[in-house]
Amino acid sequence: MGVEKTPDWLEEAWAKALDKTRLNAGRIGAAFPHASHRGKYTREQPYWWTAGFWPGLLWLLYNGGGDDQFKEIAEACEDRLDEVLDGFTRLDHDLGFMWTLTSVASHKLTGKDISKIRALKAANYLAARFNLKGRFIRAWNPWFEGEDNRGYAIIDCAMNVPLLFWASNATGDPRYRHIAEAHMDTVLEHFIRPDGSIYHIVRFDPDTGAFIEGIGGQGYDANSAWSRGNAWAIYGLALAYHHTGKAAYLHAAQKAAQFFLARLPEDGVPHWDFRAPTGEDVPRDSSAGACAASGMLLLADLSGGMEAPVYRKPAVRMLESLFRNYGTWDDPEEEGMILHGTGNLPQGQNVGVPLIYGDYFYVEGLARLRNKGPFYWEK
């Protein structure tokens, strides 16, 4: 097989992402953007699960030849997260999203010891959420008094466990890896349906570990196929294979990817839920497309041989479509990069708007096409 040709639009896309981020650096600074409304990103508190994506995006662009101010702002965001890490009570399973893209990124790119220590603290807190009986990492803390979600695990956590794989490598202690593998084995057993679609939430008995039910969560219903959940599964399972070499993870990632690809619309950017009733006006979720594209680029490399183009070609197509059809490059007042993300449709939150994690995975996908690693989820 010949060497893959670099897409002719790639450097233009990278340059436009740089220009947008230079504008945003002065506007956003060391804050924590989440969803863009009327051209301006909402700023969340440092404990919110999306806190790592803005500094993570800055690290990607800095590492790809961007400005020193990107590094400075990313480091300032990491410093601000100390109040959350040391405060403890706001921490849940999204420790991986938050400290992989800040402290692990910083340690890999700068070698800073304080970043390594922060990431190891976060990994210890994440490991402490492991339910031994059910072999899962508990998702959330109670959102309101009296709520019992002790037995909840969600597919998003497949992207949190790379923090544990990193900690195992960083310390030489296999216990982190054991917990990560146990959780991902539970994903194989209980989250993935035979057709490759994914449950968002699975509820277990927190005392016995027994499976109780799958829950729709941010999808249409319990038996639907929330596209971002499918994207988390593709990427998280590919990463689990990358870290362990366990073939079952690779095969599951491929199955989830094939389900995803078979249901894409003409422009390659998924709707919010693949099983939402076709008679309704189903919104797109550009963030699901961006995440799946970056994950499929990794999956292509891991699959290799004749299978690689099966995942690489549609990933490139998704990223090009996001660049050409969903980008905000002609609107300097819009802080978000990629339009038409869907945050949480069942709760009516952040529908049809740019989302910071969509922007992050879009830029990460571009960085993969430019071979500008390291990528913070990986070894």
C-alpha positions in Angstrom: 0.0 0.0 0.0 1.2 3.5 -0.8 1.8 6.3 1.7 -1.4 8.2 2.6 -1.5 11.6 0.8 -1.8 14.6 3.1 -5.2 16.2 2.6 -4.8 19.4 0.5 -7.1 21.4 2.9 -5.2 20.4 6.1 -2.8 23.2 6.5 -5.4 25.8 5.8 -7.6 24.2 8.4 -4.8 24.3 10.9 -4.0 27.9 10.2 -7.6 28.9 10.7 -7.7 27.0 14.0 -4.6 28.9 15.1 -6.1 32.3 14.1 -9.4 31.6 15.9 -7.5 30.5 19.1 -5.2 33.6 19.0 -8.4 35.7 19.1 -9.8 33.6 21.9 -6.7 33.6 24.0 -7.2 37.2 24.7 -10.9 36.9 25.3 -11.0 33.7 27.3 -7.6 33.5 29.0 -7.3 31.1 31.9 -11.0 30.4 32.1 -13.1 27.3 31.4 -15.3 27.6 28.3 -18.1 25.1 27.7 -20.8 26.0 25.1 -21.1 29.0 22.9 -24.3 31.1 22.9 -24.6 34.2 20.7 -21.0 33.9 19.8 -19.6 33.8 23.3 -18.5 30.7 25.3 -20.1 30.3 28.7 -17.4 30.2 31.4 -17.9 27.3 33.8 -16.5 26.8 37.3 -13.2 24.8 37.4 -14.9 21.7 38.7 -17.1 21.3 35.6 -16.2 18.2 33.5 -15.2 20.2 30.5 -12.5 22.1 32.3 -9.6 20.3 30.5 -10.6 20.9 26.9 -9.6 24.5 26.5 -6.1 24.0 28.0 -5.9 20.7 26.1 -6.6 22.5 22.8 -4.0 25.1 23.7 -1.4 22.4 24.3 -2.2 20.8 20.9 -1.8 24.1 19.0 1.3 25.1 21.0 2.9 21.7 20.3 2.0 22.1 16.6 4.0 25.3 16.3 1.7 27.8 18.0 2.3 30.7 20.3 4.0 30.8 23.7 0.9 32.4 25.1 -1.0 29.1 24.5 1.4 27.4 26.8 1.1 30.1 29.5 -2.7 30.1 29.5 -2.8 26.2 29.6 -0.4 26.3 32.6 -2.6 28.9 34.3 -5.7 26.8 33.8 -3.8 23.8 35.3 -2.9 25.9 38.3 -6.6 26.9 38.8 -7.6 23.3 38.9 -5.7 22.8 42.2 -8.7 24.2 44.1 -10.8 21.4 42.7 -8.2 18.6 43.2 -7.4 19.7 46.8 -11.1 20.5 47.5 -12.0 16.9 46.7 -15.8 17.1 47.1 -16.5 18.2 43.5 -14.5 15.3 42.0 -16.2 12.5 40.0 -15.1 10.1 37.2 -14.3 13.0 34.9 -10.9 13.3 36.6 -9.5 11.7 33.4 -10.9 14.3 31.0 -9.7 17.1 33.3 -6.2 16.1 34.2 -5.2 14.1 31.2 -5.6 17.2 29.0 -3.9 19.5 31.5 -1.4 17.8 33.8 -0.5 14.8 31.7 -0.2 17.0 28.7 2.0 19.4 30.5 4.2 16.7 31.9 4.6 15.1 28.4 5.5 18.4 26.8 7.5 20.2 29.5 8.5 17.5 32.0 7.2 19.5 34.9 7.3 17.5 38.1 4.3 19.4 39.6 2.2 18.3 36.7 3.2 14.7 37.2 2.2 14.9 40.9 -1.1 16.5 40.1 -1.9 13.8 37.5 -1.0 11.1 39.9 -3.3 12.6 42.6 -6.1 12.6 40.1 -5.4 9.0 39.1 -5.6 8.0 42.8 -8.9 9.7 43.2 -10.2 8.0 40.0 -9.0 4.6 41.1 -10.8 5.1 44.4 -14.1 5.3 42.6 -13.8 1.6 41.5 -16.5 -0.7 42.6 -14.9 -4.1 43.2 -18.1 -6.1 43.1 -19.4 -4.7 39.9 -15.9 -4.0 38.3 -16.8 -0.5 37.2 -15.8 3.1 38.0 -18.7 5.0 39.5 -19.7 7.9 37.4 -21.2 10.7 39.4 -21.8 11.9 42.9 -25.4 12.7 43.9 -26.6 15.8 42.0 -29.3 16.5 44.7 -30.1 15.4 48.2 -31.5 11.9 48.3 -30.4 10.9 44.8 -28.8 7.4 44.7 -26.5 6.9 41.7 -23.9 4.7 43.5 -24.4 2.0 40.9 -24.1 4.2 37.8 -21.4 3.8 35.2 -21.4 5.7 31.8 -19.7 5.1 28.5 -17.9 8.5 28.7 -15.6 6.9 31.3 -13.9 4.9 28.6 -12.1 8.2 27.9 -11.2 8.7 31.6 -9.4 5.4 32.1 -6.3 6.4 30.0 -5.3 8.4 33.1 -5.0 5.1 34.9 -3.0 3.5 32.2 -0.7 6.6 32.2 -0.3 6.4 36.0 0.6 2.7 35.8 3.3 3.5 33.3 4.5 6.5 35.3 4.8 4.7 38.6 5.4 1.1 37.5 2.5 0.1 39.7 0.1 -2.3 37.9 -2.9 -1.6 40.2 -4.0 1.4 38.1 -3.9 -0.8 35.0 -5.8 -3.6 36.7 -8.6 -1.2 37.5 -8.6 0.3 34.0 -8.8 -3.1 32.4 -11.5 -4.3 34.8 -13.7 -1.3 33.9 -13.1 -1.7 30.2 -14.0 -5.4 30.5 -17.3 -4.3 32.0 -17.8 -2.0 29.0 -17.3 -5.1 26.7 -19.8 -7.1 28.7 -22.6 -4.6 29.5 -22.3 -1.5 27.3 -22.0 -2.8 23.8 -25.0 -4.3 22.1 -24.5 -7.0 19.5 -24.9 -4.6 16.6 -22.2 -2.2 17.9 -24.5 0.4 19.4 -23.9 1.6 22.9 -25.8 2.2 26.2 -25.0 5.6 27.6 -25.7 4.6 31.3 -25.6 1.2 32.9 -27.0 0.8 36.4 -25.6 -1.9 38.7 -26.4 -2.9 42.2 -23.7 -1.1 44.1 -23.6 -3.8 46.8 -23.6 -6.9 44.8 -22.4 -5.6 41.4 -25.2 -7.2 39.5 -26.4 -5.6 36.3 -29.8 -4.0 36.6 -30.5 -2.0 33.4 -29.3 0.1 30.6 -30.5 3.7 30.6 -30.9 6.2 27.8 -29.2 9.1 29.4 -28.4 11.7 26.8 -29.8 9.5 24.0 -33.4 9.3 22.8 -34.3 6.3 25.0 -32.8 3.3 26.7 -32.6 1.3 23.4 -31.4 4.2 21.2 -28.0 5.0 19.9 -26.6 8.3 21.2 -23.9 9.2 18.7 -21.5 10.8 21.1 -21.7 7.7 23.3 -20.8 5.7 20.3 -17.8 8.0 19.7 -16.6 7.7 23.3 -16.7 3.9 22.9 -14.8 3.9 19.6 -12.0 6.0 21.0 -11.9 4.6 24.5 -11.8 1.0 23.3 -9.1 1.8 20.7 -7.1 3.4 23.5 -7.6 0.4 25.8 -6.2 -1.8 23.0 -3.3 0.6 22.5 -2.4 0.3 26.2 -3.0 -3.4 26.7 -2.8 -5.2 23.3 -6.0 -7.1 24.3 -7.6 -8.0 21.0 -11.2 -8.0 22.4 -10.9 -4.2 22.8 -9.8 -3.7 19.2 -12.6 -5.9 17.9 -15.2 -4.0 20.0 -13.8 -0.6 18.8 -14.1 -1.8 15.2 -17.7 -3.0 15.8 -18.7 0.3 17.3 -17.0 2.2 14.5 -18.8 0.1 11.8 -22.1 0.8 13.4 -21.3 4.5 13.5 -20.1 4.7 9.9 -23.1 2.8 8.5 -25.5 5.5 9.8 -23.8 8.7 8.9 -25.7 11.2 6.7 -24.4 12.4 3.4 -22.0 15.1 4.8 -20.4 12.6 7.2 -21.4 14.5 10.4 -23.7 12.4 12.7 -27.1 13.2 14.0 -27.5 13.4 17.8 -29.0 9.9 18.0 -28.9 7.2 15.3 -32.2 5.8 16.4 -34.2 9.0 17.0 -37.5 8.9 15.1 -36.9 9.9 11.5 -40.0 12.0 11.3 -38.6 14.5 13.8 -36.0 17.2 13.1 -33.1 15.4 14.6 -30.1 17.8 15.3 -26.6 17.0 14.4 -23.8 16.6 16.9 -20.6 17.8 15.4 -18.8 17.0 18.7 -19.6 13.3 18.2 -18.2 13.5 14.7 -15.0 15.2 15.8 -14.4 12.7 18.6 -15.2 9.7 16.4 -12.9 11.1 13.7 -9.9 11.4 16.0 -10.6 8.0 17.5 -10.9 6.4 14.1 -7.5 7.8 13.0 -6.0 6.0 16.0 -8.1 2.9 15.2 -6.8 3.0 11.6 -3.2 2.9 12.9 -3.9 0.1 15.3 -5.8 -2.0 12.7 -3.2 -1.6 10.1 -3.0 -3.3 6.7 -6.0 -3.4 4.5 -8.3 -2.4 7.4 -6.6 1.0 8.0 -8.4 2.8 5.2 -11.8 1.5 6.4 -11.4 3.9 9.3 -9.0 6.5 8.1 -10.9 7.6 5.0 -14.2 8.3 6.7 -12.3 10.0 9.6 -10.6 12.4 7.1 -14.0 13.0 5.4 -15.6 13.9 8.7 -12.9 16.3 9.6 -13.0 17.9 6.1 -16.8 18.3 6.4 -16.4 19.9 9.8 -13.9 22.3 8.4 -15.8 23.2 5.3 -19.4 23.0 6.4 -19.5 23.6 10.1 -16.5 26.0 10.8 -16.9 29.6 11.9 -13.8 30.8 10.1 -15.6 33.8 8.5 -17.1 35.0 11.8 -14.3 36.4 14.1 -16.9 37.4 16.7 -17.8 33.7 17.2 -15.6 32.1 19.9 -16.6 28.5 19.0 -14.9 26.8 16.1 -17.4 24.1 15.0 -21.1 24.7 14.8 -24.0 22.4 15.5 -22.9 20.5 18.6 -25.6 18.9 20.8 -24.8 18.9 24.5 -27.8 17.3 26.2 -31.0 17.3 24.1 -33.2 15.4 26.6 -32.6 18.3 29.1 -32.7 20.9 26.4 -29.2 22.1 27.1 -26.7 23.5 24.6 -28.4 22.3 21.4 -27.2 23.5 18.0 -24.1 25.4 19.4 -20.3 25.1 19.4 -19.0 22.9 22.3 -15.5 23.2 23.6 -15.0 19.4 23.5 -16.1 19.4 19.8 -13.5 22.1 19.1 -10.9 20.1 21.0 -11.4 16.8 19.2 -11.5 18.6 15.9 -8.1 20.2 16.5 -6.8 16.9 17.8 -8.0 15.2 14.6 -6.1 17.8 12.6 -3.0 17.2 14.8 -3.2 13.5 14.1 -3.3 14.1 10.3 -0.3 16.4 10.7 1.5 13.7 12.9 2.0 16.3 15.6 1.9 14.1 18.7 2.3 13.2 21.5 -1.4 12.6 22.2 -2.2 12.8 25.8 -4.4 9.7 26.1 -1.6 7.5 24.7 1.6 6.0 26.1 
